[in-house]
Amino acid sequence: MNSECSERAEDAAERHADGGGTDLATEVFVTHRNLLFTVAYELLGSAADAEDVLQETWLRWVGVDLATVREHRAYLVRITTRQALGRLRTLGRRKESYVGSWLPEPLLTTPDVAEDVELADSVSTAMLLVLETLTPTERAVFVLREVFDLGYDEIAASVDKSPDAVRQIAHRARAHVAARRPRGTVSPAETRDALDAFRRAVETGDLQTLVDILAPDVVLLGDGGGVKQAVLRPVVGVDKVSRLLVGGLRKTGPISLRPAQINAGPALLIHLDGELDTVVTAHVENGLITGLYAVRNPEKLSHMERETALRR
C-alpha cells in the first residue's frame, strides 16, 4: 500500500474516531494493516511489493459488503494472500534475470518485533532465503500455518485448495524447511557480539581478528541489483571472504559501520560519505559468523529511513 493510500485510510480512521462519520472498512483495515504487511512481506521478501499488495488489498476491501463478512481479519488475510501469490509468481520471473544474487529487502524493525521469537526468526534474512526455495503455494501455506497459526480451512480458502491438500502441502513444506533452515537457536546477544567483533576487525583492517570471527565455511552473498558493485556469486570460505572484505573496504575510502536492528536482529549499516551504502545481516552459529548478507541495491534500501512495525 503506497503512502498516499495509507494516509488516506488513516485519515478516514481518525475522522471515525472523532465522530466525523462511520467508515468501518477503513477502521478495520487500519487495525490490521501491520499484520497484512507482515503476511505480504513474508511471502514476497520485498517491502516495496508488500506495500503494492496492501494497496491492491485495500482497493478490493472497500468494495466488499461487510455485512456478508463473518471474520474481518481472516477475510483481509485471504485477500492479501491471493494478491501476494499472484505477485510472487511475477517476482519469480523477474528474479530469473536479476543481476547477481537476490537477497530479501531489509527492514529497520521496531524493537518489539525481536521480543516475538518466532516472528523474529521468520523474518530473518537466513529464513527468508530458505522460504525462497519453496513453491509459491508451499510458501503461503507454510507462512500462514507456521507463523500466523491459521487453521487449514482458512488457509484452504486463501490458496484455493482443499483442506486435505493444504495439510499435505504443509507437511511437505515443513520437511523442506527443516532440512534447510539454520541449525540451532542463537540469542540476539551472541549475534551482536559476533558483529561487534566483525565491525572492529573491518574498521582496523585486522585480518587475523576477522578470520577468527568467521566460520571456516562462511558464505558471503551480495546484492547490488546490477546498480552497485557486489559479488555476483556466493563467496565461500574464510580465506576468500576475509580477504575480499578487507581488500574491498580499503578501496572505498573512509567508512562507518553502525549497529542497527534489521529484520528483528542485530545488523550493521555501512555508510560512505555520510550516505547509507550497505546493510549487512549475519547468521551466527557457535559464536562464529556462518553467513553474511550484504544488500547494496539502492532500490532495496528505501525502507531504511523509518522503522517498520511487524505483527502476527
C-alpha positions in Angstrom: 0.0 0.0 0.0 1.6 3.3 -1.0 2.0 6.2 1.4 -0.9 8.2 -0.2 -3.3 5.3 0.2 -2.1 4.6 3.7 -2.5 8.2 4.7 -6.0 8.3 3.2 -7.0 5.2 5.2 -5.5 6.6 8.4 -7.2 10.0 7.9 -10.5 8.2 7.5 -10.0 6.3 10.7 -9.3 9.5 12.5 -12.5 11.0 11.2 -14.3 8.0 12.5 -12.7 8.2 15.9 -13.6 11.9 16.1 -17.2 11.1 15.3 -16.9 12.6 11.8 -18.5 9.6 10.0 -18.6 5.9 10.3 -16.1 4.2 8.0 -15.9 0.6 9.3 -14.0 -0.7 6.3 -11.2 1.9 6.9 -11.1 1.3 10.6 -10.8 -2.5 10.2 -8.1 -2.1 7.5 -6.0 0.2 9.6 -6.4 -2.0 12.6 -4.9 -5.0 10.7 -2.6 -3.1 8.4 0.7 -4.2 10.1 -0.4 -7.8 10.2 -1.3 -7.7 6.5 2.0 -6.1 5.6 3.8 -8.8 7.6 2.0 -11.5 5.7 2.8 -9.9 2.3 6.4 -9.3 3.2 7.0 -12.9 4.4 5.5 -14.2 1.2 7.5 -11.8 -1.0 10.7 -10.8 0.8 10.1 -7.3 -0.7 8.8 -4.4 1.3 8.0 -2.4 -1.9 6.0 -5.3 -3.3 4.3 -5.9 0.0 3.2 -2.2 0.0 1.8 -2.7 -3.5 -0.1 -5.8 -2.3 -1.6 -3.8 0.5 -2.8 -1.2 -1.9 -4.5 -3.9 -4.0 -6.0 -5.4 -0.9 -7.4 -2.0 0.2 -9.0 -1.4 -3.2 -10.7 -4.8 -3.1 -11.6 -4.5 0.6 -13.5 -1.2 0.2 -15.7 -2.8 -2.4 -16.8 -5.7 -0.1 -20.2 -5.7 1.6 -19.0 -6.1 5.2 -22.5 -7.3 6.2 -21.6 -10.6 4.4 -18.2 -10.9 6.1 -18.2 -13.0 9.3 -14.5 -12.6 10.2 -12.8 -9.4 9.0 -9.2 -10.4 9.9 -9.5 -13.7 8.1 -11.1 -12.1 5.0 -8.3 -9.5 4.8 -5.6 -12.1 5.2 -7.3 -14.1 2.4 -7.3 -11.1 0.0 -3.7 -10.3 0.9 -2.5 -13.8 0.4 -4.2 -14.1 -3.0 -2.7 -10.8 -4.2 0.7 -11.8 -2.9 0.7 -15.2 -4.6 0.0 -13.5 -7.9 2.8 -11.1 -7.4 5.1 -13.9 -6.1 4.9 -15.7 -9.4 5.7 -12.4 -11.2 8.7 -11.9 -8.9 9.9 -15.4 -9.8 10.2 -14.4 -13.4 12.0 -11.1 -12.5 14.5 -13.0 -10.3 15.5 -15.2 -13.2 17.0 -12.1 -15.0 18.3 -10.5 -11.8 22.0 -9.5 -11.8 23.9 -11.4 -9.2 22.4 -12.9 -6.0 18.8 -11.8 -5.0 18.5 -11.0 -1.3 15.4 -10.0 0.7 14.8 -6.3 1.1 16.0 -5.3 4.6 13.7 -3.7 7.1 14.6 -1.4 10.0 12.2 -3.0 12.5 10.7 -1.8 15.8 12.3 -3.2 19.0 9.2 -5.2 20.0 9.5 -7.4 16.9 12.6 -9.1 18.4 10.6 -10.0 21.5 8.4 -12.3 19.5 11.0 -15.0 18.9 9.0 -17.0 16.3 8.2 -13.8 14.3 11.8 -12.6 14.5 13.1 -15.9 13.2 10.6 -16.0 10.4 11.7 -12.6 9.0 15.4 -13.1 9.4 17.4 -13.0 6.2 18.5 -16.6 6.6 14.9 -17.8 6.9 13.6 -15.7 4.1 16.2 -17.2 1.8 15.0 -20.7 2.9 11.4 -19.7 2.0 12.7 -18.7 -1.4 13.3 -22.4 -2.1 9.6 -23.3 -1.7 7.0 -23.1 -4.5 4.6 -20.1 -4.1 1.8 -22.2 -2.7 4.1 -24.1 -0.3 5.4 -20.8 0.9 2.0 -19.4 1.5 0.8 -22.5 3.3 4.0 -22.7 5.5 3.9 -19.0 6.4 0.1 -18.9 7.2 0.3 -22.1 9.2 3.7 -22.0 11.0 4.0 -18.2 11.5 0.4 -17.0 11.8 -1.2 -20.2 13.1 -4.1 -20.2 10.7 -6.4 -23.2 10.5 -6.3 -25.5 7.5 -9.8 -24.3 6.4 -8.7 -20.7 6.5 -5.6 -21.4 4.5 -7.5 -23.5 2.0 -9.7 -20.5 1.2 -6.7 -18.4 0.7 -4.8 -20.6 -1.7 -7.8 -22.2 -3.4 -7.0 -25.8 -2.3 -9.0 -28.3 -0.2 -8.1 -28.6 3.5 -6.7 -32.1 2.9 -4.5 -30.8 0.1 -3.3 -28.0 2.4 -2.4 -30.5 5.1 -0.3 -32.4 2.6 1.4 -29.2 1.4 2.1 -28.0 4.9 3.7 -31.4 5.8 5.9 -31.2 2.6 6.8 -27.6 3.2 7.8 -28.2 6.9 10.1 -31.1 5.9 11.6 -28.9 3.2 12.3 -26.0 5.5 13.5 -28.2 8.3 16.2 -29.7 6.0 17.4 -26.2 5.0 16.8 -23.9 7.9 19.8 -22.7 10.0 20.6 -25.1 12.9 20.3 -24.2 16.5 18.9 -21.1 18.3 21.2 -18.2 18.6 20.5 -15.3 21.0 20.5 -11.7 19.7 23.3 -11.0 22.2 25.5 -13.7 20.6 24.9 -12.3 17.1 25.5 -8.8 18.4 28.8 -9.8 19.9 30.0 -11.5 16.7 29.0 -8.5 14.6 30.8 -6.1 17.1 34.0 -8.2 16.6 33.4 -8.2 12.9 33.0 -4.4 12.9 36.2 -3.8 14.9 38.2 -6.1 12.6 36.9 -4.4 9.4 37.5 -0.9 10.8 41.1 -1.7 11.8 41.8 -3.9 8.9 42.9 -6.6 11.3 42.8 -9.7 9.0 43.5 -12.2 11.8 40.7 -11.0 14.0 38.4 -11.1 11.0 39.5 -14.7 10.3 38.9 -15.6 14.0 35.2 -14.5 13.9 34.3 -16.1 10.6 33.4 -19.8 10.4 35.7 -21.9 8.1 32.9 -22.4 5.6 31.4 -18.9 5.9 29.3 -17.8 2.9 29.1 -14.2 1.7 26.2 -13.1 -0.5 26.0 -9.7 -2.1 23.1 -7.9 -3.7 23.8 -4.9 -5.9 21.0 -5.4 -8.3 23.2 -4.6 -11.2 23.3 -1.0 -9.9 26.0 -1.2 -7.3 29.1 -3.4 -7.4 28.7 -6.6 -5.5 29.8 -10.2 -5.7 27.8 -11.9 -8.4 28.1 -15.4 -6.9 28.4 -16.6 -3.3 31.9 -16.4 -1.9 32.7 -19.4 0.2 35.4 -20.0 2.8 37.1 -17.9 5.5 40.2 -17.0 3.5 38.3 -15.8 0.4 35.7 -13.9 2.4 38.1 -12.2 4.8 40.5 -11.0 2.1 37.6 -9.8 -0.1 36.2 -7.8 2.8 39.4 -6.2 3.9 40.6 -5.5 0.4 37.3 -4.2 -0.9 36.6 -1.9 2.0 40.1 -0.4 1.9 39.4 0.7 -1.7 36.2 2.6 -0.7 37.9 5.2 1.5 36.6 6.3 4.9 33.6 4.3 6.1 31.5 4.0 9.2 29.8 0.9 10.5 26.8 1.4 12.8 24.8 -1.2 14.6 21.1 -1.5 13.9 18.1 -3.7 14.3 17.3 -5.2 10.9 14.6 -7.8 10.3 14.3 -8.2 14.1 18.0 -9.0 14.6 21.4 -7.3 15.1 22.9 -5.9 11.9 25.4 -3.3 10.6 24.8 -0.3 8.4 27.7 0.8 6.3 27.8 4.5 5.4 30.1 6.1 2.8 30.4 9.8 2.8 27.5 10.0 5.3 25.1 8.1 3.0 23.8 4.6 3.6 25.6 2.3 1.2 25.1 -1.3 2.5 23.0 -3.2 5.0 24.8 -6.3 6.4 23.0 -9.0 8.3 24.5 -12.2 9.5 23.8 -15.7 10.7 25.8 -16.9 13.7 26.5 -20.4 15.0 28.6 -21.3 18.0 29.9 -17.7 18.2 31.1 -17.7 14.6 29.6 -16.0 11.6 28.5 -18.6 9.1 26.5 -16.3 6.7 27.0 -12.7 5.7 24.3 -11.0 3.6 25.2 -7.6 2.1 22.5 -5.6 0.4 23.7 -2.6 -1.7 20.9 -2.3 -4.3 19.6 1.3 -3.7 16.0 0.2 -4.6 16.1 -2.2 -1.6 17.2 0.5 0.9 14.2 2.8 0.7 12.6 1.4 3.9 15.7 2.1 6.0 14.6 5.7 6.7 11.9 4.7 9.2 11.1 1.7 11.5 8.6 -0.9 10.2 6.1 -2.5 12.7 5.5 -6.2 12.0 2.7 -8.1 13.7 1.2 -11.6 13.9 
